[in-house]
Amino acid sequence: MGKLGRFACIFVPMALTLGSLICLILVFSGQLNKNNSLQRDLYFFKANTSQFVSNPDNEAVDEANKYFDNDLLKALQGAVSTNDLQDFYLVGLWNYCEGNQDDKTGKETVTKCSKREANYWFNPIEVWDLENTTAQKLFPDKMKDGLDVYRKVSKWMFAAYVIAICLTAAEFVVGIFAIFSRWGSLVTTIVSTAQTIFIMAAAITSTALYGTLVGVFETVLKPYEIKASTGSKMLSVLWIGVAFSIASGFFWLISVCCCSGKSGHKKVVVEKTPYTYERVASPYLGAAQHGHEMHPPVAGHGTSGSAYEPYRAQHV
């Protein structure tokens, strides 16, 4: 029952750790395969350019704090004419995917995904092929500053995700040894604590970073009807993984204090005394049968009152 109880105690945090690992794998898989609907729906950031307008009105320009520039507009118009500007862009951890949107049904079809890169960040100047235009230099300062921060922080964010998924896998493996002892639970708790720190850091960074990037796009590119949004499904999966991580750490800590795995029953070992006595068969020594005379015992030796019962010693 001890080992069985220990296994039951470890099962809950192991299941939660596995859940956190699955969530991180889903985050890593976002936008890696354009033919997989689940991976297509998992993105951190989306830029929708399907409603792009080439003649923004003055009111829209004023609302955007006059982040309007004729050179930028001409560059975007050129990108539309050469089909460099797609209807939407979906940004994942490793790359981005682009595609077209049906005007009648609104159905989106992914046509291409970029190659995978570590420390990836979405650069609209490069993606929209504006590198060789004056628009690259005439992007508003707010846009430039926002993209610069995004580029720098994305490196830390990617590293945090890689460390988090490695620690989650290690936590699951080390957790197997926790079945056999509390020391295993202690080591697993330490690994789980580190994993929780990194997955929370990655989640907070992603949420804040892409939320800020959406604000920059909405402010600067609003006159062109270029809209931006964060991926609710991706962030939901990510924060569910964080919740699993926190819960698993809590139960790993409990397993350090409870369910030792040892049986509550102890064997009782009774040692035999070095000498035991057993009764001699009657009549004593069978002397009368052979005609030998039996002498009465000497008083005080082997007697108790008037009764006398001889014993012989046997060494065990």
Phi and psi in degrees as a GROMACS rama.xvg file:
@    title "Ramachandran Plot"
@    xaxis  label "Phi"
@    yaxis  label "Psi"
@TYPE xy
-64.1854  -50.0204  GLY-2
-66.8359  -37.329  LYS-3
-64.2158  -42.8618  LEU-4
-65.0628  -37.0613  GLY-5
-64.3403  -42.0675  ARG-6
-62.9973  -42.5765  PHE-7
-63.7083  -35.283  ALA-8
-69.071  -32.4891  CYS-9
-85.9471  -22.8111  ILE-10
-59.0398  -41.8256  PHE-11
-62.737  -54.5783  VAL-12
-64.7412  -30.4847  PRO-13
-64.5177  -42.4145  MET-14
-65.5239  -39.6311  ALA-15
-67.1943  -39.0724  LEU-16
-62.7651  -42.1915  THR-17
-62.6638  -40.1047  LEU-18
-61.5968  -42.0301  GLY-19
-64.8234  -38.3687  SER-20
-64.9545  -41.3295  LEU-21
-63.653  -41.3573  ILE-22
-61.3936  -42.449  CYS-23
-66.6007  -37.7429  LEU-24
-62.4103  -39.7865  ILE-25
-64.2767  -40.3041  LEU-26
-62.0138  -42.7995  VAL-27
-66.4051  -28.0659  PHE-28
-85.5569  -8.4856  SER-29
-57.5242  127.657  GLY-30
69.0952  15.7002  GLN-31
-84.948  -21.7131  LEU-32
-137.974  113.603  ASN-33
-70.6383  -17.072  LYS-34
-92.603  -3.33016  ASN-35
-102.722  118.177  ASN-36
-64.3275  -36.7763  SER-37
-64.2608  -45.5235  LEU-38
-69.0263  -32.1682  GLN-39
-65.9501  -32.4394  ARG-40
-81.2047  -9.28583  ASP-41
-100.58  105.843  LEU-42
-148.247  152.582  TYR-43
-84.2913  -36.5772  PHE-44
-143.428  142.233  PHE-45
-133.034  129.185  LYS-46
-110.889  118.975  ALA-47
-104.468  111.873  ASN-48
-109.984  12.6368  THR-49
-65.8873  -24.6193  SER-50
-102.463  22.2316  GLN-51
-55.9402  133.44  PHE-52
-115.187  137.783  VAL-53
-93.3073  -4.97745  SER-54
-135.487  69.8422  ASN-55
-62.4087  141.781  PRO-56
-80.9564  167.63  ASP-57
-67.5097  -32.1738  ASN-58
-64.248  -42.9892  GLU-59
-63.8929  -35.9465  ALA-60
-65.8273  -43.5893  VAL-61
-63.871  -40.0556  ASP-62
-65.647  -28.5328  GLU-63
-89.7492  18.7384  ALA-64
59.0132  33.3574  ASN-65
60.1863  38.9262  LYS-66
-83.8378  40.8232  TYR-67
-107.106  135.843  PHE-68
-142.856  128.903  ASP-69
-64.1058  -36.9857  ASN-70
-66.3788  -40.3452  ASP-71
-64.4628  -42.2975  LEU-72
-60.8479  -44.8899  LEU-73
-62.9853  -38.4145  LYS-74
-65.8046  -41.6321  ALA-75
-66.9141  -38.8598  LEU-76
-62.4421  -38.8679  GLN-77
-65.4029  -36.9109  GLY-78
-65.6075  -36.6672  ALA-79
-66.755  -43.3824  VAL-80
-66.2025  -30.5073  SER-81
-96.6506  8.94498  THR-82
63.3559  21.9776  ASN-83
-80.3872  -20.5196  ASP-84
-99.9118  107.658  LEU-85
-85.1088  176.205  GLN-86
-76.5285  -29.4043  ASP-87
-155.076  158.851  PHE-88
-136.59  129.421  TYR-89
-115.367  124.427  LEU-90
-107.347  123.286  VAL-91
-107.821  -163.9  GLY-92
-76.7082  -33.9246  LEU-93
-102.356  -25.2092  TRP-94
-165.43  -169.473  ASN-95
-132.555  158.358  TYR-96
-124.881  150.042  CYS-97
-130.461  163.156  GLU-98
-174.022  -172.99  GLY-99
-115.953  156.412  ASN-100
-120.411  130.652  GLN-101
-69.8882  127.734  ASP-102
-66.6325  -30.3129  ASP-103
-85.7694  -51.4981  LYS-104
-91.9051  -21.1414  THR-105
78.5537  6.29855  GLY-106
-70.3205  134.935  LYS-107
-100.94  136.602  GLU-108
-126.614  120.813  THR-109
-76.9985  127.239  VAL-110
-104.547  -28.2825  THR-111
-157.139  146.107  LYS-112
-123.826  141.364  CYS-113
-74.105  166.838  SER-114
-68.9298  155.943  LYS-115
-77.351  138.119  ARG-116
-140.39  138.259  GLU-117
-71.6103  148.417  ALA-118
58.4221  36.8212  ASN-119
-69.7037  144.217  TYR-120
-143.224  146.069  TRP-121
-84.9319  114.542  PHE-122
-108.675  102.524  ASN-123
-62.8614  -29.265  PRO-124
-63.1746  -41.3202  ILE-125
-75.8705  -44.5622  GLU-126
-65.9841  -38.9865  VAL-127
-88.0258  8.11393  TRP-128
57.6633  50.3008  ASP-129
-108.309  12.1409  LEU-130
-66.8987  -31.58  GLU-131
-102.085  24.0499  ASN-132
-119.616  165.016  THR-133
-69.0413  -17.6854  THR-134
-61.7116  -30.5765  ALA-135
-59.4236  -38.813  GLN-136
-84.1692  -20.9243  LYS-137
-101.298  9.75768  LEU-138
-60.0981  138.402  PHE-139
-56.5826  151.817  PRO-140
-58.8447  -36.1472  ASP-141
-61.044  -39.1903  LYS-142
-69.3319  -44.4004  MET-143
-62.4213  -45.1025  LYS-144
-64.7207  -41.3755  ASP-145
-63.1963  -43.4439  GLY-146
-68.1008  -34.2396  LEU-147
-66.6732  -43.4266  ASP-148
-63.3768  -44.1451  VAL-149
-58.2914  -44.2621  TYR-150
-62.3765  -42.9334  ARG-151
-71.5423  -44.8186  LYS-152
-71.2765  -28.3677  VAL-153
-60.5293  -30.2789  SER-154
-65.9271  -46.3841  LYS-155
-63.9779  -40.8824  TRP-156
-61.7352  -44.8208  MET-157
-62.6541  -43.7731  PHE-158
-61.8144  -39.0627  ALA-159
-63.8416  -39.0742  ALA-160
-66.1577  -42.7224  TYR-161
-63.4082  -45.6133  VAL-162
-64.1384  -40.1789  ILE-163
-63.0739  -44.6324  ALA-164
-70.6396  -33.7906  ILE-165
-65.9333  -42.8069  CYS-166
-67.9019  -33.8186  LEU-167
-65.9218  -43.3627  THR-168
-63.429  -41.2588  ALA-169
-64.6542  -39.2273  ALA-170
-60.8311  -41.5933  GLU-171
-66.0163  -41.664  PHE-172
-68.5945  -47.8273  VAL-173
-64.3611  -30.7628  VAL-174
-61.5142  -23.9683  GLY-175
-62.7922  -38.1564  ILE-176
-71.2202  -20.0258  PHE-177
-68.6386  -16.1136  ALA-178
-63.9439  -29.6628  ILE-179
-95.9506  -18.2443  PHE-180
-160.76  161.021  SER-181
-72.4046  -26.1332  ARG-182
-63.4934  -37.7716  TRP-183
-62.6241  -38.0867  GLY-184
-65.5998  -37.7433  SER-185
-64.2935  -45.5444  LEU-186
-63.9332  -41.4814  VAL-187
-65.073  -36.8377  THR-188
-62.7709  -39.6348  THR-189
-63.6185  -46.1938  ILE-190
-62.8439  -41.2474  VAL-191
-63.6496  -37.7187  SER-192
-63.3069  -44.4595  THR-193
-63.5514  -40.4505  ALA-194
-63.5532  -40.9333  GLN-195
-63.5125  -39.5031  THR-196
-60.9866  -45.0135  ILE-197
-74.966  -37.8302  PHE-198
-70.6247  -33.7984  ILE-199
-68.2014  -41.0064  MET-200
-62.2363  -42.2987  ALA-201
-65.1345  -41.1814  ALA-202
-67.3363  -44.4367  ALA-203
-64.3186  -43.1859  ILE-204
-62.5294  -45.3351  THR-205
-61.9835  -46.7968  SER-206
-62.1247  -46.0316  THR-207
-71.1809  -41.9273  ALA-208
-65.3608  -50.2621  LEU-209
-74.6938  -27.1306  TYR-210
-64.3239  -40.8733  GLY-211
-66.5304  -40.7555  THR-212
-63.4761  -38.5184  LEU-213
-60.8645  -42.8976  VAL-214
-61.8962  -39.2743  GLY-215
-65.5243  -46.4676  VAL-216
-62.4587  -44.2989  PHE-217
-64.8225  -34.2413  GLU-218
-77.1872  -47.4151  THR-219
-81.5532  -41.1475  VAL-220
-102.642  8.85385  LEU-221
-59.7381  -38.7255  LYS-222
-59.4257  -24.4897  PRO-223
-92.2104  4.01814  TYR-224
60.5205  31.5107  GLU-225
-92.8082  114.3  ILE-226
-104.806  151.717  LYS-227
-133.366  151.963  ALA-228
-157.065  159.511  SER-229
-92.2838  156.978  THR-230
-85.478  106.931  GLY-231
-65.7002  -35.8753  SER-232
-67.9643  -43.0884  LYS-233
-62.7529  -46.2555  MET-234
-67.5842  -33.4535  LEU-235
-65.0596  -46.5078  SER-236
-60.5382  -41.165  VAL-237
-63.6262  -46.8965  LEU-238
-74.176  -25.6953  TRP-239
-66.0277  -39.8448  ILE-240
-61.773  -37.3179  GLY-241
-63.8472  -43.3898  VAL-242
-62.1927  -43.3241  ALA-243
-59.4964  -41.0568  PHE-244
-63.9925  -45.9522  SER-245
-63.1345  -44.0651  ILE-246
-65.0529  -40.8677  ALA-247
-64.4001  -39.5779  SER-248
-61.56  -37.9376  GLY-249
-64.8343  -44.7845  PHE-250
-74.143  -29.5742  PHE-251
-63.3956  -39.3166  TRP-252
-64.818  -39.652  LEU-253
-63.6995  -38.0815  ILE-254
-67.0853  -17.4963  SER-255
-69.9439  -33.704  VAL-256
-95.247  -21.4254  CYS-257
-121.685  164.664  CYS-258
54.8035  71.8891  CYS-259
-67.6413  -23.6653  SER-260
92.3647  -5.78321  GLY-261
-89.8222  145.378  LYS-262
-71.4512  143.519  SER-263
-79.6879  -10.1101  GLY-264
-95.8011  133.606  HIS-265
-115.998  140.217  LYS-266
-75.6522  135.534  LYS-267
-100.081  118.4  VAL-268
-102.498  121.01  VAL-269
-105.527  116.706  VAL-270
-84.2234  139.013  GLU-271
-78.0593  145.664  LYS-272
-70.5469  150.564  THR-273
-61.8471  -23.6316  PRO-274
-132.081  136.581  TYR-275
-128.247  163.559  THR-276
-126.403  141.207  TYR-277
-132.183  149.073  GLU-278
-72.2876  139.943  ARG-279
-85.0432  142.982  VAL-280
-63.8389  147.459  ALA-281
-95.4492  146.833  SER-282
-70.5305  154.9  PRO-283
-57.7473  119.765  TYR-284
60.9369  0.424579  LEU-285
58.8877  29.0455  GLY-286
-67.7855  -35.7966  ALA-287
-64.428  -26.6877  ALA-288
-71.3388  -22.0642  GLN-289
-105.133  8.01123  HIS-290
83.4975  9.05698  GLY-291
-86.5001  147.049  HIS-292
-83.7099  132.594  GLU-293
-94.399  131.141  MET-294
-100.346  140.54  HIS-295
-65.9724  149.199  PRO-296
-69.7655  152.704  PRO-297
-72.9292  136.452  VAL-298
-58.8099  138.687  ALA-299
92.4308  -8.17757  GLY-300
-114.234  106.849  HIS-301
71.5914  19.5495  GLY-302
-111.865  153.356  THR-303
-141.424  97.7347  SER-304
70.5095  -131.473  GLY-305
-95.2039  -10.8288  SER-306
-89.0394  149.496  ALA-307
-139.302  124.82  TYR-308
-134.931  107.528  GLU-309
-73.7476  145.733  PRO-310
-130.471  157.778  TYR-311
-123.413  145.067  ARG-312
-83.7383  141.684  ALA-313
-130.505  126.981  GLN-314
-85.2633  129.595  HIS-315
